[in-house]
Amino acid sequence: MAGVRQARAEETRQRVVATARRLFAEQGYFETGTTEIVEAAGVGTRGALYHHFDNKQAVFEDIEVDLRAKFGNTVTGNTWLERLEQALAGFLDASLQSEVRRVLLIDGPAVLGWDVWREIEARYGLGSPSTCR
């Protein structure tokens, strides 16, 4: 029974994150309310949303995790310059995606604050362990 509950909770979490990512990319953090996310995700109540997330930072980090998984393996150069060029090319390609541009680069710093934004970027971004060897 616990396994079923856990699977259902993870499914709900993924649906909420996917919905919030889409809405944030389309409308921005500030124009997207929690009620709108709940209704679009079909999860019932805002309580379900708050059960899975403390704040909008979860969506930001979810996008970062996806980017690291997608582009982290493409940084394979033998020298620091090759790795830097590959990482920057990946970042520029990713910046063409609306959710990356809007959520990570435009709204993220304003919503999270500079210190939190930098801490997350240090964990997942260009200087993270996945891109440095």
N, CA, C and O atoms as a Tinker XYZ file with bonds, in Angstrom:
   532  protein
     1  N      0.810000   -1.201000    0.000000    73     2
     2  CA     0.000000    0.000000    0.000000    64     1     3
     3  C      0.856000    1.267000    0.000000    63     2     4     5
     4  O      0.525000    2.246000   -0.670000    81     3
     5  N      1.948000    1.243000    0.750000    73     3     6
     6  CA     2.822000    2.415000    0.797000    64     5     7
     7  C      3.453000    2.676000   -0.564000    63     6     8     9
     8  O      3.648000    3.828000   -0.949000    81     7
     9  N      3.774000    1.610000   -1.291000    73     7    10
    10  CA     4.360000    1.758000   -2.622000    64     9    11
    11  C      3.407000    2.420000   -3.592000    63    10    12    13
    12  O      3.821000    3.244000   -4.407000    81    11
    13  N      2.137000    2.069000   -3.513000    73    11    14
    14  CA     1.115000    2.665000   -4.379000    64    13    15
    15  C      0.947000    4.140000   -4.038000    63    14    16    17
    16  O      0.851000    4.988000   -4.925000    81    15
    17  N      0.913000    4.429000   -2.755000    73    15    18
    18  CA     0.773000    5.818000   -2.308000    64    17    19
    19  C      1.967000    6.656000   -2.754000    63    18    20    21
    20  O      1.818000    7.795000   -3.195000    81    19
    21  N      3.137000    6.075000   -2.630000    73    19    22
    22  CA     4.351000    6.783000   -3.033000    64    21    23
    23  C      4.361000    7.028000   -4.543000    63    22    24    25
    24  O      4.739000    8.109000   -4.993000    81    23
    25  N      3.949000    6.036000   -5.321000    73    23    26
    26  CA     3.890000    6.186000   -6.783000    64    25    27
    27  C      2.878000    7.254000   -7.167000    63    26    28    29
    28  O      3.131000    8.054000   -8.068000    81    27
    29  N      1.743000    7.274000   -6.497000    73    27    30
    30  CA     0.713000    8.276000   -6.771000    64    29    31
    31  C      1.207000    9.674000   -6.411000    63    30    32    33
    32  O      0.950000   10.638000   -7.132000    81    31
    33  N      1.910000    9.773000   -5.302000    73    31    34
    34  CA     2.457000   11.073000   -4.885000    64    33    35
    35  C      3.485000   11.570000   -5.900000    63    34    36    37
    36  O      3.508000   12.756000   -6.226000    81    35
    37  N      4.334000   10.673000   -6.400000    73    35    38
    38  CA     5.332000   11.064000   -7.391000    64    37    39
    39  C      4.658000   11.472000   -8.700000    63    38    40    41
    40  O      5.093000   12.421000   -9.351000    81    39
    41  N      3.616000   10.773000   -9.080000    73    39    42
    42  CA     2.869000   11.137000  -10.291000    64    41    43
    43  C      2.256000   12.529000  -10.144000    63    42    44    45
    44  O      2.299000   13.331000  -11.077000    81    43
    45  N      1.694000   12.808000   -8.986000    73    43    46
    46  CA     1.112000   14.126000   -8.720000    64    45    47
    47  C      2.193000   15.191000   -8.766000    63    46    48    49
    48  O      2.004000   16.254000   -9.356000    81    47
    49  N      3.317000   14.904000   -8.146000    73    47    50
    50  CA     4.427000   15.862000   -8.141000    64    49    51
    51  C      4.877000   16.171000   -9.568000    63    50    52    53
    52  O      5.058000   17.336000   -9.922000    81    51
    53  N      5.055000   15.151000  -10.373000    73    51    54
    54  CA     5.493000   15.357000  -11.750000    64    53    55
    55  C      4.473000   16.154000  -12.555000    63    54    56    57
    56  O      4.844000   17.006000  -13.362000    81    55
    57  N      3.193000   15.880000  -12.337000    73    55    58
    58  CA     2.148000   16.620000  -13.055000    64    57    59
    59  C      2.149000   18.091000  -12.648000    63    58    60    61
    60  O      2.010000   18.972000  -13.496000    81    59
    61  N      2.304000   18.355000  -11.362000    73    59    62
    62  CA     2.332000   19.737000  -10.883000    64    61    63
    63  C      3.550000   20.470000  -11.443000    63    62    64    65
    64  O      3.427000   21.602000  -11.912000    81    63
    65  N      4.712000   19.846000  -11.400000    73    63    66
    66  CA     5.933000   20.482000  -11.908000    64    65    67
    67  C      5.809000   20.755000  -13.404000    63    66    68    69
    68  O      6.126000   21.853000  -13.863000    81    67
    69  N      5.351000   19.765000  -14.166000    73    67    70
    70  CA     5.214000   19.951000  -15.616000    64    69    71
    71  C      4.245000   21.082000  -15.928000    63    70    72    73
    72  O      4.498000   21.892000  -16.820000    81    71
    73  N      3.152000   21.140000  -15.207000    73    71    74
    74  CA     2.166000   22.199000  -15.419000    64    73    75
    75  C      2.733000   23.557000  -15.037000    63    74    76    77
    76  O      2.571000   24.530000  -15.774000    81    75
    77  N      3.395000   23.628000  -13.892000    73    75    78
    78  CA     3.982000   24.900000  -13.448000    64    77    79
    79  C      5.073000   25.356000  -14.411000    63    78    80    81
    80  O      5.178000   26.547000  -14.705000    81    79
    81  N      5.876000   24.435000  -14.897000    73    79    82
    82  CA     6.916000   24.798000  -15.863000    64    81    83
    83  C      6.297000   25.432000  -17.099000    63    82    84    85
    84  O      6.762000   26.467000  -17.577000    81    83
    85  N      5.249000   24.808000  -17.611000    73    83    86
    86  CA     4.584000   25.332000  -18.809000    64    85    87
    87  C      3.985000   26.703000  -18.544000    63    86    88    89
    88  O      4.172000   27.627000  -19.337000    81    87
    89  N      3.267000   26.843000  -17.435000    73    87    90
    90  CA     2.624000   28.119000  -17.122000    64    89    91
    91  C      3.647000   29.219000  -16.836000    63    90    92    93
    92  O      3.474000   30.354000  -17.281000    81    91
    93  N      4.695000   28.895000  -16.108000    73    91    94
    94  CA     5.732000   29.888000  -15.831000    64    93    95
    95  C      6.404000   30.346000  -17.116000    63    94    96    97
    96  O      6.694000   31.531000  -17.279000    81    95
    97  N      6.653000   29.409000  -18.032000    73    95    98
    98  CA     7.285000   29.761000  -19.309000    64    97    99
    99  C      6.364000   30.642000  -20.148000    63    98   100   101
   100  O      6.828000   31.569000  -20.812000    81    99
   101  N      5.072000   30.359000  -20.121000    73    99   102
   102  CA     4.107000   31.120000  -20.923000    64   101   103
   103  C      3.787000   32.478000  -20.311000    63   102   104   105
   104  O      3.705000   33.478000  -21.024000    81   103
   105  N      3.608000   32.515000  -18.996000    73   103   106
   106  CA     3.087000   33.710000  -18.332000    64   105   107
   107  C      4.073000   34.378000  -17.382000    63   106   108   109
   108  O      3.938000   35.562000  -17.073000    81   107
   109  N      5.053000   33.626000  -16.924000    73   107   110
   110  CA     5.973000   34.130000  -15.916000    64   109   111
   111  C      5.548000   33.721000  -14.518000    63   110   112   113
   112  O      4.392000   33.369000  -14.285000    81   111
   113  N      6.494000   33.772000  -13.591000    73   111   114
   114  CA     6.233000   33.428000  -12.193000    64   113   115
   115  C      5.156000   34.322000  -11.588000    63   114   116   117
   116  O      4.222000   33.851000  -10.938000    81   115
   117  N      5.311000   35.615000  -11.818000    73   115   118
   118  CA     4.461000   36.577000  -11.128000    64   117   119
   119  C      3.022000   36.555000  -11.601000    63   118   120   121
   120  O      2.115000   36.914000  -10.850000    81   119
   121  N      2.806000   36.140000  -12.833000    73   119   122
   122  CA     1.453000   36.125000  -13.401000    64   121   123
   123  C      0.756000   34.782000  -13.228000    63   122   124   125
   124  O     -0.394000   34.632000  -13.639000    81   123
   125  N      1.427000   33.806000  -12.631000    73   123   126
   126  CA     0.865000   32.471000  -12.460000    64   125   127
   127  C      0.549000   32.237000  -10.994000    63   126   128   129
   128  O      1.444000   32.265000  -10.150000    81   127
   129  N     -0.711000   32.008000  -10.691000    73   127   130
   130  CA    -1.121000   31.760000   -9.320000    64   129   131
   131  C     -1.193000   30.282000   -8.993000    63   130   132   133
   132  O     -1.274000   29.437000   -9.884000    81   131
   133  N     -1.163000   29.984000   -7.714000    73   131   134
   134  CA    -1.215000   28.592000   -7.282000    64   133   135
   135  C     -2.533000   27.925000   -7.670000    63   134   136   137
   136  O     -2.544000   26.747000   -8.028000    81   135
   137  N     -3.630000   28.654000   -7.604000    73   135   138
   138  CA    -4.928000   28.087000   -7.990000    64   137   139
   139  C     -4.915000   27.681000   -9.453000    63   138   140   141
   140  O     -5.459000   26.638000   -9.814000    81   139
   141  N     -4.303000   28.493000  -10.292000    73   139   142
   142  CA    -4.215000   28.188000  -11.715000    64   141   143
   143  C     -3.387000   26.919000  -11.955000    63   142   144   145
   144  O     -3.743000   26.099000  -12.802000    81   143
   145  N     -2.301000   26.759000  -11.224000    73   143   146
   146  CA    -1.475000   25.556000  -11.355000    64   145   147
   147  C     -2.267000   24.331000  -10.942000    63   146   148   149
   148  O     -2.266000   23.321000  -11.647000    81   147
   149  N     -2.939000   24.411000   -9.812000    73   147   150
   150  CA    -3.732000   23.284000   -9.301000    64   149   151
   151  C     -4.813000   22.882000  -10.294000    63   150   152   153
   152  O     -4.985000   21.697000  -10.581000    81   151
   153  N     -5.539000   23.860000  -10.818000    73   151   154
   154  CA    -6.614000   23.560000  -11.768000    64   153   155
   155  C     -6.068000   22.966000  -13.061000    63   154   156   157
   156  O     -6.613000   21.987000  -13.571000    81   155
   157  N     -5.001000   23.549000  -13.593000    73   155   158
   158  CA    -4.430000   23.057000  -14.851000    64   157   159
   159  C     -3.824000   21.660000  -14.691000    63   158   160   161
   160  O     -3.858000   20.853000  -15.620000    81   159
   161  N     -3.272000   21.382000  -13.514000    73   159   162
   162  CA    -2.670000   20.070000  -13.261000    64   161   163
   163  C     -3.714000   19.030000  -12.875000    63   162   164   165
   164  O     -3.456000   17.828000  -12.943000    81   163
   165  N     -4.896000   19.497000  -12.470000    73   163   166
   166  CA    -5.954000   18.577000  -12.070000    64   165   167
   167  C     -5.638000   17.804000  -10.805000    63   166   168   169
   168  O     -5.929000   16.612000  -10.710000    81   167
   169  N     -5.041000   18.484000   -9.827000    73   167   170
   170  CA    -4.664000   17.793000   -8.590000    64   169   171
   171  C     -5.607000   18.074000   -7.421000    63   170   172   173
   172  O     -5.333000   17.659000   -6.295000    81   171
   173  N     -6.696000   18.762000   -7.672000    73   171   174
   174  CA    -7.706000   18.932000   -6.630000    64   173   175
   175  C     -7.629000   20.230000   -5.873000    63   174   176   177
   176  O     -8.398000   21.152000   -6.141000    81   175
   177  N     -6.711000   20.321000   -4.927000    73   175   178
   178  CA    -6.667000   21.490000   -4.057000    64   177   179
   179  C     -5.257000   22.065000   -3.980000    63   178   180   181
   180  O     -4.281000   21.430000   -4.380000    81   179
   181  N     -5.180000   23.280000   -3.457000    73   179   182
   182  CA    -3.863000   23.879000   -3.233000    64   181   183
   183  C     -3.108000   23.117000   -2.158000    63   182   184   185
   184  O     -1.879000   23.166000   -2.110000    81   183
   185  N     -3.831000   22.413000   -1.297000    73   183   186
   186  CA    -3.172000   21.582000   -0.286000    64   185   187
   187  C     -2.272000   20.536000   -0.925000    63   186   188   189
   188  O     -1.185000   20.253000   -0.423000    81   187
   189  N     -2.732000   19.957000   -2.043000    73   187   190
   190  CA    -1.911000   18.978000   -2.767000    64   189   191
   191  C     -0.649000   19.636000   -3.294000    63   190   192   193
   192  O      0.428000   19.040000   -3.271000    81   191
   193  N     -0.782000   20.854000   -3.765000    73   191   194
   194  CA     0.374000   21.598000   -4.268000    64   193   195
   195  C      1.361000   21.855000   -3.131000    63   194   196   197
   196  O      2.556000   21.598000   -3.274000    81   195
   197  N      0.866000   22.356000   -2.016000    73   195   198
   198  CA     1.742000   22.687000   -0.895000    64   197   199
   199  C      2.344000   21.434000   -0.247000    63   198   200   201
   200  O      3.412000   21.501000    0.362000    81   199
   201  N      1.666000   20.307000   -0.377000    73   199   202
   202  CA     2.198000   19.062000    0.157000    64   201   203
   203  C      3.493000   18.676000   -0.572000    63   202   204   205
   204  O      4.409000   18.122000    0.036000    81   203
   205  N      3.561000   18.968000   -1.853000    73   203   206
   206  CA     4.707000   18.582000   -2.663000    64   205   207
   207  C      5.766000   19.677000   -2.781000    63   206   208   209
   208  O      6.928000   19.384000   -3.063000    81   207
   209  N      5.377000   20.933000   -2.567000    73   207   210
   210  CA     6.309000   22.043000   -2.780000    64   209   211
   211  C      6.158000   23.100000   -1.706000    63   210   212   213
   212  O      5.051000   23.468000   -1.314000    81   211
   213  N      7.305000   23.580000   -1.239000    73   211   214
   214  CA     7.302000   24.693000   -0.301000    64   213   215
   215  C      7.186000   26.019000   -1.042000    63   214   216   217
   216  O      6.590000   26.973000   -0.544000    81   215
   217  N      7.776000   26.065000   -2.263000    73   215   218
   218  CA     7.803000   27.316000   -3.004000    64   217   219
   219  C      8.068000   27.051000   -4.486000    63   218   220   221
   220  O      8.188000   25.903000   -4.913000    81   219
   221  N      8.156000   28.116000   -5.245000    73   219   222
   222  CA     8.348000   28.010000   -6.695000    64   221   223
   223  C      9.767000   27.600000   -7.075000    63   222   224   225
   224  O     10.043000   27.355000   -8.249000    81   223
   225  N     10.657000   27.523000   -6.112000    73   223   226
   226  CA    12.034000   27.117000   -6.364000    64   225   227
   227  C     12.102000   25.704000   -6.935000    63   226   228   229
   228  O     13.027000   25.393000   -7.687000    81   227
   229  N     11.145000   24.843000   -6.597000    73   227   230
   230  CA    11.148000   23.456000   -7.072000    64   229   231
   231  C     11.101000   23.394000   -8.597000    63   230   232   233
   232  O     11.751000   22.541000   -9.202000    81   231
   233  N     10.349000   24.279000   -9.215000    73   231   234
   234  CA    10.254000   24.297000  -10.673000    64   233   235
   235  C     11.582000   24.746000  -11.265000    63   234   236   237
   236  O     12.061000   24.166000  -12.240000    81   235
   237  N     12.164000   25.760000  -10.686000    73   235   238
   238  CA    13.471000   26.252000  -11.125000    64   237   239
   239  C     14.495000   25.118000  -11.089000    63   238   240   241
   240  O     15.215000   24.891000  -12.061000    81   239
   241  N     14.554000   24.409000   -9.957000    73   239   242
   242  CA    15.522000   23.328000   -9.814000    64   241   243
   243  C     15.218000   22.169000  -10.756000    63   242   244   245
   244  O     16.146000   21.517000  -11.235000    81   243
   245  N     13.953000   21.897000  -11.032000    73   243   246
   246  CA    13.585000   20.828000  -11.952000    64   245   247
   247  C     14.125000   21.112000  -13.355000    63   246   248   249
   248  O     14.621000   20.212000  -14.033000    81   247
   249  N     14.024000   22.350000  -13.775000    73   247   250
   250  CA    14.562000   22.725000  -15.088000    64   249   251
   251  C     16.084000   22.594000  -15.084000    63   250   252   253
   252  O     16.667000   22.119000  -16.059000    81   251
   253  N     16.727000   23.008000  -14.004000    73   251   254
   254  CA    18.181000   22.885000  -13.886000    64   253   255
   255  C     18.621000   21.423000  -13.964000    63   254   256   257
   256  O     19.597000   21.102000  -14.641000    81   255
   257  N     17.907000   20.550000  -13.280000    73   255   258
   258  CA    18.238000   19.119000  -13.296000    64   257   259
   259  C     18.132000   18.570000  -14.722000    63   258   260   261
   260  O     19.000000   17.821000  -15.173000    81   259
   261  N     17.069000   18.947000  -15.420000    73   259   262
   262  CA    16.898000   18.494000  -16.805000    64   261   263
   263  C     18.025000   18.995000  -17.705000    63   262   264   265
   264  O     18.541000   18.251000  -18.540000    81   263
   265  N     18.396000   20.243000  -17.530000    73   263   266
   266  CA    19.482000   20.802000  -18.346000    64   265   267
   267  C     20.801000   20.102000  -18.069000    63   266   268   269
   268  O     21.558000   19.793000  -18.989000    81   267
   269  N     21.064000   19.858000  -16.812000    73   267   270
   270  CA    22.313000   19.179000  -16.457000    64   269   271
   271  C     22.341000   17.777000  -17.045000    63   270   272   273
   272  O     23.374000   17.328000  -17.543000    81   271
   273  N     21.213000   17.087000  -16.989000    73   271   274
   274  CA    21.145000   15.743000  -17.572000    64   273   275
   275  C     21.318000   15.790000  -19.090000    63   274   276   277
   276  O     21.972000   14.927000  -19.676000    81   275
   277  N     20.734000   16.790000  -19.710000    73   275   278
   278  CA    20.788000   16.898000  -21.168000    64   277   279
   279  C     22.154000   17.354000  -21.667000    63   278   280   281
   280  O     22.685000   16.783000  -22.620000    81   279
   281  N     22.725000   18.366000  -21.042000    73   279   282
   282  CA    23.954000   18.962000  -21.547000    64   281   283
   283  C     25.206000   18.559000  -20.780000    63   282   284   285
   284  O     26.315000   18.718000  -21.290000    81   283
   285  N     25.053000   18.045000  -19.578000    73   283   286
   286  CA    26.224000   17.675000  -18.782000    64   285   287
   287  C     27.096000   16.637000  -19.459000    63   286   288   289
   288  O     28.322000   16.686000  -19.357000    81   287
   289  N     26.466000   15.695000  -20.150000    73   287   290
   290  CA    27.227000   14.637000  -20.826000    64   289   291
   291  C     27.857000   15.101000  -22.125000    63   290   292   293
   292  O     28.686000   14.392000  -22.695000    81   291
   293  N     27.480000   16.280000  -22.603000    73   291   294
   294  CA    28.048000   16.769000  -23.865000    64   293   295
   295  C     29.371000   17.490000  -23.646000    63   294   296   297
   296  O     30.078000   17.803000  -24.604000    81   295
   297  N     29.702000   17.752000  -22.397000    73   295   298
   298  CA    30.961000   18.427000  -22.083000    64   297   299
   299  C     32.020000   17.344000  -21.899000    63   298   300   301
   300  O     32.175000   16.778000  -20.817000    81   299
   301  N     32.740000   17.072000  -22.982000    73   299   302
   302  CA    33.687000   15.960000  -22.991000    64   301   303
   303  C     35.098000   16.375000  -23.400000    63   302   304   305
   304  O     35.965000   15.522000  -23.592000    81   303
   305  N     35.330000   17.661000  -23.533000    73   303   306
   306  CA    36.629000   18.134000  -24.001000    64   305   307
   307  C     37.772000   17.709000  -23.097000    63   306   308   309
   308  O     37.581000   17.419000  -21.916000    81   307
   309  N     38.951000   17.679000  -23.672000    73   307   310
   310  CA    40.142000   17.270000  -22.925000    64   309   311
   311  C     40.818000   18.430000  -22.211000    63   310   312   313
   312  O     41.541000   18.221000  -21.237000    81   311
   313  N     40.591000   19.651000  -22.683000    73   311   314
   314  CA    41.198000   20.816000  -22.046000    64   313   315
   315  C     40.099000   21.678000  -21.438000    63   314   316   317
   316  O     38.922000   21.522000  -21.766000    81   315
   317  N     40.489000   22.579000  -20.558000    73   315   318
   318  CA    39.505000   23.470000  -19.949000    64   317   319
   319  C     38.835000   24.336000  -21.005000    63   318   320   321
   320  O     37.647000   24.636000  -20.893000    81   319
   321  N     39.575000   24.739000  -22.023000    73   319   322
   322  CA    39.016000   25.584000  -23.073000    64   321   323
   323  C     37.966000   24.814000  -23.892000    63   322   324   325
   324  O     36.911000   25.361000  -24.213000    81   323
   325  N     38.245000   23.577000  -24.221000    73   323   326
   326  CA    37.262000   22.756000  -24.945000    64   325   327
   327  C     36.003000   22.561000  -24.114000    63   326   328   329
   328  O     34.891000   22.670000  -24.630000    81   327
   329  N     36.176000   22.275000  -22.833000    73   327   330
   330  CA    35.014000   22.083000  -21.950000    64   329   331
   331  C     34.218000   23.372000  -21.822000    63   330   332   333
   332  O     32.988000   23.343000  -21.836000    81   331
   333  N     34.906000   24.503000  -21.696000    73   331   334
   334  CA    34.234000   25.796000  -21.602000    64   333   335
   335  C     33.431000   26.080000  -22.869000    63   334   336   337
   336  O     32.272000   26.489000  -22.793000    81   335
   337  N     34.042000   25.864000  -24.026000    73   335   338
   338  CA    33.344000   26.092000  -25.299000    64   337   339
   339  C     32.109000   25.202000  -25.412000    63   338   340   341
   340  O     31.048000   25.665000  -25.831000    81   339
   341  N     32.238000   23.932000  -25.043000    73   339   342
   342  CA    31.106000   23.007000  -25.117000    64   341   343
   343  C     29.996000   23.404000  -24.139000    63   342   344   345
   344  O     28.814000   23.375000  -24.484000    81   343
   345  N     30.385000   23.769000  -22.935000    73   343   346
   346  CA    29.390000   24.162000  -21.932000    64   345   347
   347  C     28.663000   25.434000  -22.354000    63   346   348   349
   348  O     27.444000   25.529000  -22.207000    81   347
   349  N     29.397000   26.405000  -22.873000    73   347   350
   350  CA    28.768000   27.652000  -23.324000    64   349   351
   351  C     27.842000   27.413000  -24.513000    63   350   352   353
   352  O     26.768000   28.011000  -24.584000    81   351
   353  N     28.238000   26.555000  -25.442000    73   351   354
   354  CA    27.371000   26.225000  -26.582000    64   353   355
   355  C     26.090000   25.561000  -26.095000    63   354   356   357
   356  O     25.007000   25.868000  -26.593000    81   355
   357  N     26.201000   24.656000  -25.129000    73   355   358
   358  CA    25.012000   24.013000  -24.553000    64   357   359
   359  C     24.109000   25.017000  -23.865000    63   358   360   361
   360  O     22.888000   24.969000  -24.013000    81   359
   361  N     24.713000   25.930000  -23.108000    73   359   362
   362  CA    23.943000   26.961000  -22.424000    64   361   363
   363  C     23.207000   27.861000  -23.425000    63   362   364   365
   364  O     22.033000   28.180000  -23.236000    81   363
   365  N     23.899000   28.261000  -24.474000    73   363   366
   366  CA    23.253000   29.123000  -25.479000    64   365   367
   367  C     22.118000   28.396000  -26.184000    63   366   368   369
   368  O     21.067000   28.985000  -26.435000    81   367
   369  N     22.317000   27.130000  -26.504000    73   367   370
   370  CA    21.236000   26.339000  -27.103000    64   369   371
   371  C     20.044000   26.242000  -26.153000    63   370   372   373
   372  O     18.896000   26.410000  -26.564000    81   371
   373  N     20.327000   25.972000  -24.889000    73   371   374
   374  CA    19.252000   25.854000  -23.898000    64   373   375
   375  C     18.514000   27.177000  -23.724000    63   374   376   377
   376  O     17.308000   27.185000  -23.476000    81   375
   377  N     19.219000   28.282000  -23.849000    73   375   378
   378  CA    18.610000   29.599000  -23.669000    64   377   379
   379  C     17.558000   29.925000  -24.728000    63   378   380   381
   380  O     16.776000   30.862000  -24.565000    81   379
   381  N     17.543000   29.162000  -25.796000    73   379   382
   382  CA    16.522000   29.351000  -26.823000    64   381   383
   383  C     15.174000   28.779000  -26.407000    63   382   384   385
   384  O     14.148000   29.131000  -26.988000    81   383
   385  N     15.163000   27.903000  -25.409000    73   383   386
   386  CA    13.916000   27.322000  -24.913000    64   385   387
   387  C     13.203000   28.360000  -24.041000    63   386   388   389
   388  O     13.818000   29.010000  -23.196000    81   387
   389  N     11.900000   28.500000  -24.263000    73   387   390
   390  CA    11.161000   29.541000  -23.533000    64   389   391
   391  C     11.195000   29.342000  -22.024000    63   390   392   393
   392  O     11.294000   30.320000  -21.284000    81   391
   393  N     11.116000   28.105000  -21.550000    73   391   394
   394  CA    11.102000   27.913000  -20.097000    64   393   395
   395  C     12.466000   28.231000  -19.486000    63   394   396   397
   396  O     12.532000   28.739000  -18.367000    81   395
   397  N     13.527000   27.949000  -20.182000    73   395   398
   398  CA    14.858000   28.289000  -19.673000    64   397   399
   399  C     15.019000   29.802000  -19.645000    63   398   400   401
   400  O     15.439000   30.378000  -18.642000    81   399
   401  N     14.685000   30.423000  -20.742000    73   399   402
   402  CA    14.833000   31.876000  -20.843000    64   401   403
   403  C     13.984000   32.586000  -19.785000    63   402   404   405
   404  O     14.479000   33.446000  -19.057000    81   403
   405  N     12.725000   32.223000  -19.710000    73   403   406
   406  CA    11.813000   32.944000  -18.814000    64   405   407
   407  C     12.026000   32.571000  -17.348000    63   406   408   409
   408  O     12.173000   33.448000  -16.497000    81   407
   409  N     12.043000   31.266000  -17.056000    73   407   410
   410  CA    12.085000   30.822000  -15.663000    64   409   411
   411  C     13.479000   30.965000  -15.058000    63   410   412   413
   412  O     13.618000   31.470000  -13.944000    81   411
   413  N     14.502000   30.531000  -15.770000    73   411   414
   414  CA    15.848000   30.556000  -15.187000    64   413   415
   415  C     16.539000   31.902000  -15.293000    63   414   416   417
   416  O     17.213000   32.335000  -14.359000    81   415
   417  N     16.370000   32.568000  -16.434000    73   415   418
   418  CA    17.181000   33.757000  -16.678000    64   417   419
   419  C     16.475000   35.081000  -16.392000    63   418   420   421
   420  O     17.124000   36.060000  -16.022000    81   419
   421  N     15.168000   35.118000  -16.559000    73   419   422
   422  CA    14.455000   36.383000  -16.357000    64   421   423
   423  C     13.786000   36.426000  -14.979000    63   422   424   425
   424  O     14.103000   37.282000  -14.153000    81   423
   425  N     12.855000   35.488000  -14.739000    73   423   426
   426  CA    12.091000   35.521000  -13.492000    64   425   427
   427  C     12.843000   34.940000  -12.305000    63   426   428   429
   428  O     12.683000   35.413000  -11.180000    81   427
   429  N     13.658000   33.924000  -12.541000    73   427   430
   430  CA    14.342000   33.236000  -11.449000    64   429   431
   431  C     15.086000   34.145000  -10.494000    63   430   432   433
   432  O     14.856000   34.074000   -9.287000    81   431
   433  N     15.974000   34.999000  -10.991000    73   431   434
   434  CA    16.706000   35.870000  -10.070000    64   433   435
   435  C     15.794000   36.800000   -9.265000    63   434   436   437
   436  O     16.062000   37.075000   -8.096000    81   435
   437  N     14.730000   37.278000   -9.884000    73   435   438
   438  CA    13.819000   38.192000   -9.185000    64   437   439
   439  C     12.984000   37.461000   -8.133000    63   438   440   441
   440  O     12.747000   37.986000   -7.045000    81   439
   441  N     12.544000   36.259000   -8.461000    73   439   442
   442  CA    11.686000   35.506000   -7.547000    64   441   443
   443  C     12.487000   34.918000   -6.394000    63   442   444   445
   444  O     12.077000   35.000000   -5.237000    81   443
   445  N     13.623000   34.329000   -6.715000    73   443   446
   446  CA    14.411000   33.625000   -5.702000    64   445   447
   447  C     15.336000   34.543000   -4.921000    63   446   448   449
   448  O     15.714000   34.233000   -3.791000    81   447
   449  N     15.696000   35.654000   -5.509000    73   447   450
   450  CA    16.699000   36.519000   -4.904000    64   449   451
   451  C     18.080000   36.099000   -5.403000    63   450   452   453
   452  O     18.317000   34.936000   -5.729000    81   451
   453  N     18.963000   37.055000   -5.452000    73   451   454
   454  CA    20.281000   36.827000   -6.030000    64   453   455
   455  C     21.044000   35.707000   -5.330000    63   454   456   457
   456  O     21.623000   34.854000   -6.002000    81   455
   457  N     21.059000   35.686000   -3.997000    73   455   458
   458  CA    21.852000   34.694000   -3.268000    64   457   459
   459  C     21.365000   33.277000   -3.524000    63   458   460   461
   460  O     22.177000   32.385000   -3.766000    81   459
   461  N     20.062000   33.053000   -3.476000    73   459   462
   462  CA    19.509000   31.715000   -3.719000    64   461   463
   463  C     19.727000   31.322000   -5.182000    63   462   464   465
   464  O     20.100000   30.186000   -5.473000    81   463
   465  N     19.495000   32.261000   -6.095000    73   463   466
   466  CA    19.694000   31.987000   -7.517000    64   465   467
   467  C     21.139000   31.547000   -7.779000    63   466   468   469
   468  O     21.368000   30.564000   -8.483000    81   467
   469  N     22.101000   32.263000   -7.221000    73   467   470
   470  CA    23.521000   31.929000   -7.409000    64   469   471
   471  C     23.861000   30.576000   -6.789000    63   470   472   473
   472  O     24.629000   29.807000   -7.368000    81   471
   473  N     23.303000   30.279000   -5.625000    73   471   474
   474  CA    23.565000   28.999000   -4.960000    64   473   475
   475  C     23.071000   27.842000   -5.821000    63   474   476   477
   476  O     23.759000   26.831000   -5.957000    81   475
   477  N     21.889000   27.986000   -6.399000    73   475   478
   478  CA    21.345000   26.932000   -7.262000    64   477   479
   479  C     22.170000   26.823000   -8.536000    63   478   480   481
   480  O     22.492000   25.717000   -8.971000    81   479
   481  N     22.512000   27.938000   -9.130000    73   479   482
   482  CA    23.329000   27.923000  -10.340000    64   481   483
   483  C     24.690000   27.273000  -10.074000    63   482   484   485
   484  O     25.210000   26.560000  -10.932000    81   483
   485  N     25.261000   27.509000   -8.910000    73   483   486
   486  CA    26.545000   26.895000   -8.572000    64   485   487
   487  C     26.411000   25.378000   -8.467000    63   486   488   489
   488  O     27.337000   24.641000   -8.807000    81   487
   489  N     25.247000   24.917000   -7.993000    73   487   490
   490  CA    25.005000   23.482000   -7.859000    64   489   491
   491  C     24.787000   22.794000   -9.197000    63   490   492   493
   492  O     25.246000   21.670000   -9.399000    81   491
   493  N     24.088000   23.460000  -10.113000    73   491   494
   494  CA    23.681000   22.817000  -11.356000    64   493   495
   495  C     24.329000   23.391000  -12.613000    63   494   496   497
   496  O     24.356000   22.724000  -13.648000    81   495
   497  N     24.842000   24.596000  -12.543000    73   495   498
   498  CA    25.263000   25.315000  -13.743000    64   497   499
   499  C     26.653000   25.002000  -14.228000    63   498   500   501
   500  O     27.212000   23.940000  -13.954000    81   499
   501  N     27.192000   25.949000  -14.953000    73   499   502
   502  CA    28.447000   25.798000  -15.675000    64   501   503
   503  C     29.610000   25.359000  -14.784000    63   502   504   505
   504  O     30.466000   24.596000  -15.232000    81   503
   505  N     29.658000   25.812000  -13.563000    73   503   506
   506  CA    30.779000   25.449000  -12.692000    64   505   507
   507  C     30.519000   24.250000  -11.813000    63   506   508   509
   508  O     31.323000   23.948000  -10.931000    81   507
   509  N     29.410000   23.556000  -12.033000    73   507   510
   510  CA    29.061000   22.438000  -11.165000    64   509   511
   511  C     29.949000   21.223000  -11.438000    63   510   512   513
   512  O     30.611000   21.156000  -12.474000    81   511
   513  N     29.962000   20.275000  -10.519000    73   511   514
   514  CA    30.785000   19.079000  -10.694000    64   513   515
   515  C     30.475000   18.305000  -11.967000    63   514   516   517
   516  O     31.351000   17.612000  -12.487000    81   515
   517  N     29.244000   18.403000  -12.488000    73   515   518
   518  CA    28.912000   17.653000  -13.700000    64   517   519
   519  C     29.575000   18.234000  -14.937000    63   518   520   521
   520  O     29.745000   17.531000  -15.932000    81   519
   521  N     29.955000   19.515000  -14.891000    73   519   522
   522  CA    30.574000   20.122000  -16.061000    64   521   523
   523  C     32.075000   20.336000  -15.899000    63   522   524   525
   524  O     32.760000   20.697000  -16.856000    81   523
   525  N     32.579000   20.117000  -14.709000    73   523   526
   526  CA    34.020000   20.293000  -14.460000    64   525   527
   527  C     34.657000   18.928000  -14.232000    63   526   528   529
   528  O     34.099000   18.069000  -13.549000    81   527
   529  N     35.811000   18.752000  -14.806000    73   527   530
   530  CA    36.524000   17.475000  -14.596000    64   529   531
   531  C     37.952000   17.734000  -14.252000    63   530   532
   532  O     38.717000   16.793000  -14.038000    81   531
